[in-house]
Amino acid sequence: MPIELGQKVKDSITGFEGIAVAKAIYLNGCISYQVESQKLKDGKTIQPEWFDEQRLTCESKAKAGGPQDRPPEQHP
């Protein structure tokens, strides 16, 4: 199953968990995702990390954030 931005993912090697917030596709075909942790360490955010697609497993199908539809602005 392909990973979508906004999904919760987990790195199979380190166990790092978080939300896939960015995707990079390189000329050689490698696909990587930047994963941002939802946890804090010593009261501060944890630095986001990049992982190859093959190392990640989807932990949830629900999206966490992303663009939101807004109602059109009303003009008088």
C-alpha positions in Angstrom: 0.0 0.0 0.0 1.5 3.4 -1.0 2.2 5.9 1.7 0.2 9.1 1.6 1.3 12.4 3.2 -0.5 12.8 6.5 -0.5 9.1 7.4 1.1 7.8 10.6 4.1 5.6 9.8 6.8 3.7 11.6 10.4 2.9 10.6 10.9 -0.9 10.7 14.6 -0.6 11.7 14.7 2.2 14.4 11.0 2.2 15.5 10.8 5.9 14.9 7.1 6.8 14.5 5.3 9.9 13.3 3.4 11.6 10.5 4.7 11.5 6.9 4.9 15.3 6.1 7.1 15.4 2.9 8.0 13.2 0.0 11.2 13.2 -2.1 11.5 11.4 -5.4 15.1 11.2 -6.7 16.4 10.8 -10.3 17.5 7.2 -9.5 13.9 6.3 -8.5 14.5 6.2 -4.7 11.5 7.6 -2.8 12.0 9.0 0.7 9.6 10.5 3.3 10.2 13.0 6.0 8.6 11.8 9.2 7.7 14.2 12.0 7.3 12.7 15.5 4.2 13.5 17.5 6.1 13.0 20.7 8.2 15.4 22.8 11.6 14.8 24.3 12.4 16.9 27.4 9.4 19.1 26.6 10.7 19.9 23.0 9.8 18.6 19.6 11.9 15.8 18.1 13.8 16.7 14.9 12.0 15.2 11.8 13.9 12.4 10.0 14.0 11.1 6.4 13.4 7.4 5.6 13.4 5.3 2.5 9.9 4.2 1.5 10.8 0.5 1.9 11.6 1.0 5.6 8.2 2.5 6.5 5.0 0.7 7.4 1.6 2.5 7.7 0.3 2.7 11.2 -3.0 4.3 10.3 -5.1 5.0 7.2 -6.5 8.3 8.6 -4.9 11.5 7.5 -3.6 13.8 10.2 -3.9 17.3 8.8 -3.3 18.6 5.3 -5.2 21.1 3.3 -8.7 21.8 4.5 -11.7 22.8 2.4 -13.0 26.2 3.4 -16.4 27.6 2.5 -16.1 30.4 -0.2 -15.8 33.9 1.2 -19.0 35.9 1.3 -18.8 39.3 -0.3 -21.5 41.9 0.3 
